[in-house]
């Protein structure tokens, strides 16, 4: 048995952490290119510039669309090469990180990820997802040999982000444990360390998620929010990188290809996929209900009926036909035939509706 684990070179998280950014990053070089969306640069640029005051570092800020398509990756790569930047830094969400990850790896430069929201585990991964030029369709991915050199999280900035982003990250992170169990059951080799990280990730989300959501709504940094940020940005990424993805991501990624699918965030779609996965794999009803109940309380969708208006029978049939051979769905150690998936999709809708009615009855 051989084991391989990938981690970012370092992870740093804290209140107003960007005020100390230069102190933690000048070991990577003296010239920095910061690439971010308009909103990401607005909340970070002043802190970053101030952190470099009194140093001999050269810093440059560049606006990006955030769509990791071929033309934008080529543009940022050329800009970084022409500027001579030694350190490429992504500020914002997963799309910006995928652009900078590709550019840094192609140029052999140090890369730093600065998430401005805890919306997914994108900061820690070694994979860049590639989109069509209009940003509406996933067209492929690039797998690199290493994770970022540094992931740097300012929790004060994350607490200011729309709460929906944090909640979406919880959906992505919660799936980490269950997808690990799928991959282990289908024979994937993984370390005890990776399994333990997945377990801790699940525990932090379930134990702190609701309080963290309330804190984020009020833009307050408290320990519960910091734990969820750690789970969303670090543990979920490292757990998934070192164990694998399964049905939750397979179904969730597929839902993005349906009309209206891109109106929902990655973690929202993954949460819907997770419930389908749990039903297919025969989890105890108590556990499935716990996941659905948690999703409802923090504001995550839990069935396709909450995402699409198409008749459920037709939608379930299409999902079954289109995903039974998906490369992630095939990691499930159970019957994942088209018929089985169709039934699980319909069962997820039925159970979610039943639980909703039960909750309404209790409220009366």
C-alpha positions as CSV (number, residue, x, y, z in Angstrom):
1,X,0.0,0.0,0.0
2,X,1.4,3.4,-1.0
3,X,0.1,6.7,0.4
4,X,0.3,10.2,-1.1
5,X,-0.9,13.4,0.5
6,X,-1.1,16.9,-0.8
7,X,-1.4,20.0,1.3
8,X,-0.9,23.7,0.7
9,X,2.6,24.9,1.8
10,X,1.0,26.9,4.6
11,X,-2.4,28.0,5.9
12,X,-2.9,31.2,7.8
13,X,-6.3,32.4,9.2
14,X,-7.2,35.3,11.5
15,X,-9.0,38.6,12.2
16,X,-7.6,41.4,10.0
17,X,-5.0,38.9,8.8
18,X,-4.3,40.9,5.6
19,X,-2.7,43.7,7.7
20,X,0.2,41.2,8.3
21,X,0.3,39.8,4.8
22,X,3.7,41.1,3.7
23,X,5.3,39.6,6.9
24,X,4.1,36.1,5.9
25,X,4.7,36.3,2.2
26,X,7.9,38.1,1.3
27,X,9.7,34.8,1.8
28,X,8.2,33.9,-1.6
29,X,9.5,36.9,-3.6
30,X,9.7,40.7,-3.8
31,X,7.2,41.3,-6.6
32,X,3.5,40.5,-6.3
33,X,0.6,40.4,-8.7
34,X,-2.8,40.5,-7.0
35,X,-5.6,39.4,-9.3
36,X,-9.2,39.8,-8.1
37,X,-12.8,40.8,-8.9
38,X,-13.9,44.3,-8.4
39,X,-15.6,43.5,-5.1
40,X,-12.7,41.4,-3.8
41,X,-10.2,44.2,-4.6
42,X,-12.4,46.8,-2.9
43,X,-12.4,45.0,0.5
44,X,-8.7,43.9,0.4
45,X,-6.6,46.4,-1.5
46,X,-6.1,49.0,1.2
47,X,-5.1,46.4,3.8
48,X,-2.7,44.7,1.4
49,X,-1.0,47.9,0.3
50,X,-0.6,49.0,3.9
51,X,1.0,45.7,4.9
52,X,3.8,46.4,2.3
53,X,4.5,49.9,3.4
54,X,8.1,50.4,4.3
55,X,9.2,47.3,2.4
56,X,11.1,47.1,-0.9
57,X,8.4,44.9,-2.5
58,X,6.7,45.8,-5.8
59,X,2.9,45.2,-5.9
60,X,0.4,45.4,-8.7
61,X,-3.4,44.9,-8.7
62,X,-5.3,43.5,-11.7
63,X,-9.0,43.3,-12.2
64,X,-10.4,40.0,-13.6
65,X,-13.8,38.8,-14.8
66,X,-13.4,35.8,-12.5
67,X,-14.3,33.4,-15.3
68,X,-11.6,30.7,-15.7
69,X,-11.9,30.4,-19.5
70,X,-9.0,30.0,-21.9
71,X,-8.8,33.6,-23.0
72,X,-8.7,35.0,-19.4
73,X,-6.2,32.5,-18.2
74,X,-4.0,33.4,-21.2
75,X,-4.4,37.1,-20.5
76,X,-3.4,36.9,-16.8
77,X,-0.5,34.5,-17.6
78,X,0.9,37.0,-20.2
79,X,0.4,39.9,-17.8
80,X,2.2,38.0,-15.0
81,X,5.1,37.0,-17.3
82,X,5.5,40.6,-18.7
83,X,5.4,42.1,-15.2
84,X,8.0,39.7,-13.9
85,X,5.9,39.0,-10.8
86,X,7.4,36.4,-8.6
87,X,4.3,35.8,-6.5
88,X,0.8,35.4,-8.0
89,X,-2.0,36.0,-5.6
90,X,-5.7,35.3,-6.2
91,X,-8.2,37.4,-4.3
92,X,-11.9,36.4,-4.3
93,X,-13.7,33.1,-5.2
94,X,-13.0,29.9,-6.9
95,X,-13.0,31.2,-10.5
96,X,-10.3,33.8,-9.7
97,X,-8.3,31.1,-7.9
98,X,-8.5,28.7,-11.0
99,X,-7.2,31.5,-13.2
100,X,-4.3,32.3,-11.0
101,X,-3.6,28.6,-10.3
102,X,-3.2,27.9,-14.0
103,X,-1.1,31.0,-14.6
104,X,1.2,30.4,-11.7
105,X,1.7,26.7,-12.5
106,X,2.4,27.5,-16.2
107,X,5.0,30.1,-15.2
108,X,6.5,28.3,-12.3
109,X,5.7,31.1,-9.9
110,X,4.7,31.0,-6.2
111,X,0.9,31.2,-5.7
112,X,-1.1,32.5,-2.8
113,X,-4.9,32.1,-2.4
114,X,-6.8,34.9,-0.5
115,X,-10.5,33.9,-0.3
116,X,-12.8,36.8,0.5
117,X,-15.6,34.3,1.3
118,X,-15.7,30.8,2.7
119,X,-17.9,29.6,-0.2
120,X,-16.0,26.4,-1.2
121,X,-12.8,24.4,-0.7
122,X,-11.2,25.9,-3.8
123,X,-8.3,27.6,-2.0
124,X,-6.5,24.4,-1.1
125,X,-6.9,22.3,-4.2
126,X,-4.5,21.4,-7.0
127,X,-7.2,21.4,-9.6
128,X,-8.4,24.2,-11.8
129,X,-11.9,24.0,-13.3
130,X,-12.1,25.4,-16.9
131,X,-15.3,27.1,-18.1
132,X,-16.6,28.1,-21.5
133,X,-16.0,31.7,-22.6
134,X,-19.4,32.8,-21.5
135,X,-18.9,31.1,-18.1
136,X,-22.0,29.0,-18.4
137,X,-20.5,25.6,-18.9
138,X,-17.7,23.5,-17.4
139,X,-15.5,22.3,-20.3
140,X,-12.7,20.5,-18.4
141,X,-10.1,20.8,-15.7
142,X,-6.4,20.9,-15.2
143,X,-4.7,18.8,-12.5
144,X,-1.4,20.0,-11.2
145,X,1.3,18.4,-9.1
146,X,1.0,20.7,-6.1
147,X,-1.4,22.8,-4.0
148,X,-0.9,26.5,-3.5
149,X,2.1,27.7,-1.6
150,X,-0.1,29.6,0.9
151,X,-3.8,30.0,1.7
152,X,-4.4,33.2,3.6
153,X,-7.8,34.0,5.2
154,X,-8.8,37.2,6.7
155,X,-11.9,36.3,8.8
156,X,-13.0,39.9,9.2
157,X,-13.4,40.1,5.4
158,X,-15.1,36.7,5.2
159,X,-17.6,37.8,7.9
160,X,-18.6,40.8,5.7
161,X,-19.4,38.6,2.7
162,X,-23.0,37.7,1.9
163,X,-24.1,34.9,4.2
164,X,-25.2,32.7,1.3
165,X,-21.6,32.2,0.4
166,X,-20.7,30.8,3.8
167,X,-23.7,28.6,3.8
168,X,-22.9,27.2,0.3
169,X,-19.4,26.4,1.6
170,X,-21.0,24.4,4.4
171,X,-22.8,22.2,1.9
172,X,-19.6,21.6,0.0
173,X,-17.7,20.8,3.3
174,X,-20.4,18.6,4.8
175,X,-20.2,16.3,1.8
176,X,-16.4,15.7,2.4
177,X,-16.9,13.0,5.0
178,X,-19.6,11.0,3.1
179,X,-17.7,11.2,-0.1
180,X,-14.6,9.9,1.7
181,X,-16.7,6.9,2.9
182,X,-17.8,6.2,-0.7
183,X,-14.3,6.3,-2.0
184,X,-12.9,4.1,0.8
185,X,-15.7,1.6,0.2
186,X,-14.9,1.4,-3.5
187,X,-11.2,0.6,-2.8
188,X,-9.5,4.0,-2.9
189,X,-6.3,4.0,-0.8
190,X,-6.2,6.9,1.7
191,X,-4.2,7.8,4.8
192,X,-5.6,7.8,8.4
193,X,-4.7,11.5,8.5
194,X,-6.9,12.3,5.5
195,X,-9.8,10.3,7.0
196,X,-9.4,12.1,10.3
197,X,-9.5,15.5,8.6
198,X,-12.8,14.6,6.8
199,X,-14.3,13.5,10.2
200,X,-13.3,16.8,11.9
201,X,-14.7,18.7,8.9
202,X,-18.1,17.1,9.3
203,X,-18.1,17.6,13.1
204,X,-17.2,21.3,12.9
205,X,-20.0,22.0,10.3
206,X,-22.7,20.2,12.2
207,X,-21.8,21.5,15.6
208,X,-21.1,25.2,14.6
209,X,-23.0,25.8,11.3
210,X,-26.2,27.4,12.7
211,X,-24.4,29.7,15.1
212,X,-21.8,30.6,12.4
213,X,-24.6,31.5,10.0
214,X,-26.1,33.9,12.6
215,X,-22.7,35.5,13.2
216,X,-22.1,35.9,9.4
217,X,-25.6,37.5,9.0
218,X,-24.5,40.1,11.6
219,X,-20.9,40.4,10.3
220,X,-19.5,39.3,13.7
221,X,-16.4,37.1,14.0
222,X,-16.9,34.5,16.8
223,X,-15.2,31.2,17.4
224,X,-18.1,29.2,15.8
225,X,-17.7,31.2,12.6
226,X,-13.9,30.8,12.7
227,X,-14.4,27.0,13.0
228,X,-16.7,26.9,10.0
229,X,-14.3,29.0,7.9
230,X,-11.5,26.6,8.8
231,X,-13.8,23.6,7.8
232,X,-15.0,25.3,4.5
233,X,-11.6,26.7,3.3
234,X,-9.1,24.2,4.7
235,X,-10.4,20.9,6.0
236,X,-12.9,20.3,3.2
237,X,-10.2,21.0,0.6
238,X,-7.5,18.9,2.1
239,X,-9.9,16.1,3.0
240,X,-11.3,16.0,-0.5
241,X,-7.9,16.3,-2.2
242,X,-6.6,13.3,-0.3
243,X,-9.6,11.1,-0.3
244,X,-11.8,11.8,-3.4
245,X,-15.1,13.0,-4.6
246,X,-18.2,10.8,-5.1
247,X,-21.9,11.2,-5.8
248,X,-22.5,14.5,-4.1
249,X,-20.1,16.2,-6.5
250,X,-21.1,14.1,-9.4
251,X,-24.7,15.0,-9.1
252,X,-24.0,18.5,-8.0
253,X,-21.8,19.2,-11.0
254,X,-24.3,17.8,-13.4
255,X,-27.1,20.0,-12.0
256,X,-25.0,23.0,-13.1
257,X,-25.5,22.0,-16.7
258,X,-29.3,22.1,-16.6
259,X,-31.1,25.3,-17.5
260,X,-31.1,27.5,-14.5
261,X,-28.5,25.4,-12.7
262,X,-25.9,28.2,-12.6
263,X,-28.3,30.3,-10.6
264,X,-27.3,28.2,-7.7
265,X,-23.9,28.0,-6.0
266,X,-21.5,25.0,-6.1
267,X,-22.1,24.0,-2.5
268,X,-25.9,24.4,-2.9
269,X,-25.9,21.9,-5.7
270,X,-23.5,19.6,-3.9
271,X,-25.9,19.5,-0.9
272,X,-28.7,18.4,-3.2
273,X,-26.4,15.8,-4.6
274,X,-25.4,14.6,-1.1
275,X,-28.9,13.7,-0.1
276,X,-29.3,11.7,-3.3
277,X,-26.0,9.9,-2.5
278,X,-27.0,9.1,1.0
279,X,-30.3,7.5,-0.2
280,X,-28.5,5.5,-2.9
281,X,-25.9,4.2,-0.4
282,X,-28.5,3.1,2.1
283,X,-27.7,5.3,5.0
284,X,-29.9,5.0,8.0
285,X,-33.0,7.2,7.9
286,X,-31.9,9.0,11.0
287,X,-28.7,10.1,9.4
288,X,-30.4,11.2,6.1
289,X,-33.0,13.2,8.1
290,X,-30.2,14.8,10.2
291,X,-28.4,16.0,7.0
292,X,-31.7,17.3,5.5
293,X,-32.7,19.0,8.8
294,X,-29.3,20.7,9.0
295,X,-29.5,21.9,5.4
296,X,-32.9,23.4,6.0
297,X,-31.9,25.2,9.2
298,X,-28.9,26.9,7.6
299,X,-30.6,27.7,4.3
300,X,-29.4,25.0,1.9
301,X,-31.6,23.4,-0.7
302,X,-31.9,19.6,-0.2
303,X,-33.8,18.4,-3.3
304,X,-34.0,19.1,-7.0
305,X,-37.6,20.3,-6.4
306,X,-36.1,23.4,-4.7
307,X,-33.9,24.2,-7.7
308,X,-36.0,23.4,-10.8
309,X,-39.6,23.8,-12.0
310,X,-39.5,20.8,-14.3
311,X,-41.8,17.9,-13.4
312,X,-39.9,15.7,-10.9
313,X,-40.5,12.4,-12.8
314,X,-39.0,13.9,-16.0
315,X,-36.2,15.5,-14.2
316,X,-35.3,12.4,-12.2
317,X,-35.3,10.3,-15.3
318,X,-33.0,12.7,-17.0
319,X,-30.6,12.8,-14.1
320,X,-30.5,9.0,-13.9
321,X,-29.8,8.6,-17.6
322,X,-27.1,11.3,-17.7
323,X,-25.2,10.6,-14.5
324,X,-25.1,6.8,-13.9
325,X,-21.7,6.6,-15.7
326,X,-20.3,9.9,-14.2
327,X,-16.7,9.6,-13.1
328,X,-17.5,10.7,-9.5
329,X,-20.8,8.8,-9.3
330,X,-18.9,5.6,-10.2
331,X,-17.0,6.0,-6.9
332,X,-20.1,5.0,-5.0
333,X,-20.0,1.4,-3.7
334,X,-23.6,0.7,-4.4
335,X,-26.1,0.3,-7.3
336,X,-25.8,3.5,-9.3
337,X,-27.7,2.4,-12.4
338,X,-29.9,5.0,-14.1
339,X,-33.0,3.4,-12.5
340,X,-31.5,3.5,-9.0
341,X,-30.5,7.1,-9.4
342,X,-33.9,8.1,-10.7
343,X,-35.5,6.5,-7.7
344,X,-33.1,8.2,-5.3
345,X,-33.8,11.6,-6.8
346,X,-37.6,11.1,-6.4
347,X,-37.1,9.7,-2.9
348,X,-35.1,12.8,-1.9
349,X,-37.9,15.0,-3.0
350,X,-40.5,13.0,-1.2
351,X,-38.6,12.8,2.1
352,X,-37.8,16.5,2.0
353,X,-41.5,17.3,1.5
354,X,-42.6,15.0,4.2
355,X,-40.1,16.6,6.7
356,X,-41.4,20.0,5.7
357,X,-44.9,19.0,6.4
358,X,-43.9,17.5,9.8
359,X,-42.1,20.7,10.7
360,X,-45.2,22.8,9.8
361,X,-47.4,20.5,11.9
362,X,-45.1,20.9,14.9
363,X,-45.2,24.7,14.5
364,X,-49.0,24.6,14.9
